[in-house]
Amino acid sequence: MDPSHKPTYRPPRLFVEANLAAGLEIATDREQARYLLKVLRRQAGAPVLLFNGRDGEWLASVEPLGRADAKLVLKEQTRPQPLNDGPWLVFAVIKRGPMELLAEKATELGAAKLLPIKTSRSQSEKINEGRLYRIVHEAAEQSERLNAPEIATVQTLPELLANWPNDRLLIIGDESGTAPPMLSVLADNPGQPFAFMSGPEGGFAPGELDGLGDLPFVAKVGLGPRVLRAETAAIAGLTLGQAALGDFKASRG
């Protein structure tokens, strides 16, 4: 390595709910103050990057307020807010650990919306929305996204389909081994917005997907010769879709 080359320093990033604009002061919550003051040991004036999913990314300085509180003083915008136009992920509610992994990795892969559905074989019909909210925003902080995916309320598959936008392709992993590969389906629909749907542990019940193939916005695809776990299928589907759309060729900016 060239000894003259020094790694670029990136300040820590935090998601906040408040509006962001030059000169504003934002009070941290208890967890953010602990992270900045106790874990990272930030001193007065230390830089931090803030985003809220609306106003882009902003440089701010940390101003401690005693031993356990701090405020953040906004300086200047470092990146404008991009459109949140990534793929959607429809997923059957599964066990908590795999579902949290799914939400984290979907965020890192650029998913714009997470749509949980309840199925015959779902382990539960409920999700901890508050915990998933924290997971996707922490994943957005880590992956340097300026937005986090929207998390829809749990619904049934018929409810989902009744309000589905006709201009967005709904791609469903097919375990039969007869469906065309996902990349070939995406190649036949270049540039079209898409969603990938993964099933529950054990797959969909017999008859649960009957008639879906007749809907004009649905395409069944294969994900290779192996049977994948629900969370693995979701991650694979998003990865293939983003690769086909050219997302992996984009630079971080």
C-alpha positions in Angstrom: 0.0 0.0 0.0 1.2 3.5 -0.8 2.3 5.0 2.6 1.0 8.4 1.4 -2.5 7.0 1.0 -4.7 7.4 4.0 -8.1 5.8 4.4 -11.0 8.3 4.1 -12.5 9.0 7.5 -16.3 8.7 7.6 -18.0 10.1 10.7 -20.6 8.0 12.4 -24.2 8.1 10.9 -27.4 8.4 12.8 -31.0 8.3 11.7 -33.2 11.0 13.3 -36.9 11.8 13.0 -36.4 15.6 13.1 -36.3 17.8 10.1 -32.8 18.7 8.9 -31.6 22.2 7.8 -28.6 24.3 8.4 -28.3 25.8 11.9 -30.9 23.6 13.5 -30.1 21.9 16.8 -31.4 18.4 17.5 -31.5 16.7 20.9 -30.3 13.1 20.9 -32.3 10.4 22.6 -30.8 8.4 25.4 -29.5 5.6 23.2 -27.9 8.0 20.7 -26.2 9.9 23.5 -24.9 6.7 25.0 -23.6 5.6 21.6 -21.8 8.9 20.9 -20.5 9.8 24.3 -19.8 6.4 25.9 -19.2 4.0 23.0 -17.5 6.3 20.5 -16.3 8.8 23.1 -17.1 11.8 20.8 -15.9 15.1 22.2 -17.4 18.5 21.7 -17.3 19.5 18.0 -16.9 16.0 16.8 -18.6 15.4 13.4 -21.6 13.1 12.9 -23.7 12.5 9.8 -27.5 12.6 10.1 -30.3 11.5 7.8 -34.1 11.2 8.2 -35.2 9.7 4.9 -36.5 13.1 3.6 -33.9 15.8 3.7 -30.7 14.1 2.5 -27.6 13.7 4.6 -26.3 16.4 6.8 -23.0 17.1 8.7 -23.5 18.0 12.3 -21.3 18.5 15.3 -21.8 16.8 18.7 -22.3 19.1 21.6 -22.3 17.2 25.0 -24.9 18.4 27.6 -23.5 17.0 30.8 -22.4 13.3 31.2 -25.3 11.6 29.5 -27.0 14.0 27.1 -26.0 15.7 23.9 -27.3 17.9 21.1 -26.4 17.9 17.4 -25.8 21.2 15.6 -26.4 21.0 11.8 -23.8 22.5 9.6 -24.3 21.6 5.9 -25.8 19.1 3.6 -23.4 16.5 2.3 -25.7 14.5 0.0 -29.2 15.3 -1.5 -32.1 13.0 -0.9 -32.4 10.3 -3.6 -35.6 8.7 -4.8 -36.6 5.5 -2.9 -37.3 3.5 -6.0 -35.8 0.2 -5.2 -37.5 -3.2 -5.4 -40.2 -4.3 -2.9 -40.0 -7.5 -0.8 -43.2 -9.4 -0.1 -42.5 -12.1 2.6 -44.6 -14.5 4.6 -44.3 -13.9 8.3 -41.6 -16.3 9.7 -39.8 -16.9 13.0 -38.4 -13.8 14.6 -34.7 -14.4 14.1 -34.8 -15.2 10.4 -37.3 -12.4 9.8 -35.1 -9.9 11.4 -32.2 -11.1 9.3 -34.4 -10.8 6.2 -35.3 -7.2 7.1 -31.7 -6.2 7.7 -30.3 -7.7 4.5 -33.3 -6.4 2.4 -32.4 -2.9 3.7 -28.7 -3.4 2.8 -29.7 -4.6 -0.7 -31.8 -1.4 -1.4 -35.4 -2.7 -0.9 -37.8 0.3 -0.9 -40.7 -1.5 0.8 -41.3 -4.5 3.0 -44.7 -6.1 2.8 -45.4 -8.9 5.3 -48.2 -11.4 4.6 -49.8 -14.1 6.7 -50.2 -17.5 5.1 -51.5 -20.9 6.2 -48.0 -22.0 7.3 -46.9 -18.7 8.9 -45.5 -19.2 12.4 -47.3 -16.1 13.6 -49.7 -13.5 12.2 -47.9 -10.7 14.1 -44.6 -8.9 13.8 -42.9 -6.6 16.3 -43.1 -3.5 14.1 -41.1 -1.3 16.5 -38.2 -3.8 16.5 -38.2 -4.2 12.7 -38.3 -0.4 12.5 -35.1 -0.1 14.6 -33.4 -2.9 12.6 -34.0 -1.4 9.2 -32.9 2.1 10.4 -29.7 0.7 11.9 -29.1 -1.2 8.7 -29.6 2.0 6.7 -27.0 3.8 9.0 -24.5 1.0 8.5 -25.0 0.7 4.7 -25.0 4.5 4.1 -28.5 4.6 2.7 -30.3 7.9 3.0 -33.6 6.2 3.5 -35.0 3.0 5.0 -37.6 0.7 3.6 -41.3 1.4 4.4 -42.8 -1.4 6.5 -46.4 -2.2 5.6 -48.9 -3.7 8.0 -49.4 -7.5 7.9 -52.1 -8.5 5.4 -53.4 -11.7 3.6 -52.2 -12.6 0.1 -55.7 -11.8 -1.4 -55.6 -8.4 0.3 -52.2 -7.7 -1.1 -53.2 -8.7 -4.6 -56.4 -6.6 -4.5 -54.4 -3.4 -4.3 -51.3 -4.4 -6.3 -50.1 -1.8 -8.9 -50.3 -3.3 -12.4 -47.0 -1.6 -13.4 -45.0 -3.5 -10.8 -44.0 -7.1 -11.6 -44.6 -9.5 -8.7 -41.9 -12.3 -8.9 -42.6 -15.5 -7.0 -40.0 -18.2 -6.3 -41.3 -21.5 -7.7 -40.0 -24.7 -6.0 -41.4 -27.0 -8.7 -38.2 -26.8 -10.8 -40.2 -26.0 -14.0 -40.2 -22.1 -13.9 -37.7 -20.1 -15.9 -34.6 -18.7 -14.2 -35.2 -15.3 -12.5 -32.5 -13.5 -14.6 -34.2 -14.6 -17.8 -37.6 -13.3 -16.6 -36.0 -9.9 -15.7 -34.2 -9.8 -19.0 -37.6 -10.1 -20.7 -38.9 -7.2 -18.6 -36.0 -4.7 -18.7 -36.3 -1.8 -16.4 -39.7 -2.7 -15.0 -40.2 -2.1 -11.3 -40.5 -5.4 -9.4 -41.2 -7.1 -6.1 -40.0 -10.5 -5.0 -42.2 -12.7 -2.9 -40.8 -15.4 -0.5 -42.9 -17.9 1.3 -43.1 -19.3 4.9 -41.1 -22.1 6.4 -42.2 -25.3 4.6 -43.4 -23.3 1.6 -46.9 -22.3 0.7 -49.8 -24.7 1.4 -51.3 -26.7 -1.6 -53.6 -24.5 -3.5 -52.5 -21.3 -1.8 -50.9 -19.9 -5.0 -53.6 -21.3 -7.4 -54.5 -18.7 -10.0 -51.6 -16.4 -9.4 -50.0 -17.4 -12.7 -53.0 -16.0 -14.5 -52.5 -12.5 -13.2 -50.8 -10.3 -15.8 -48.4 -8.8 -13.2 -47.2 -12.1 -11.8 -44.2 -14.2 -12.9 -43.0 -17.4 -11.3 -39.2 -18.0 -11.4 -36.7 -20.5 -10.4 -33.8 -19.8 -8.0 -31.5 -22.7 -9.0 -31.3 -26.4 -8.2 -31.5 -26.2 -4.4 -34.4 -25.7 -2.1 -33.7 -22.5 -0.1 -34.9 -21.4 3.3 -37.4 -18.6 3.3 -35.0 -15.9 4.3 -32.3 -17.1 1.9 -34.8 -17.1 -1.0 -35.7 -13.5 -0.2 -32.1 -12.4 -0.1 -31.3 -14.3 -3.3 -34.3 -12.8 -5.1 -33.4 -9.2 -4.2 -29.7 -9.8 -5.1 -30.5 -11.2 -8.5 -33.0 -8.4 -9.2 -30.6 -5.7 -8.2 -27.8 -7.2 -10.3 -30.1 -7.3 -13.3 -31.1 -3.7 -12.8 -27.5 -2.6 -12.6 -27.7 -1.5 -9.0 -24.3 -3.2 -8.2 -22.6 -1.0 -10.8 -23.7 2.2 -9.2 -21.1 4.1 -7.0 -21.9 5.2 -3.5 -22.6 8.9 -3.6 
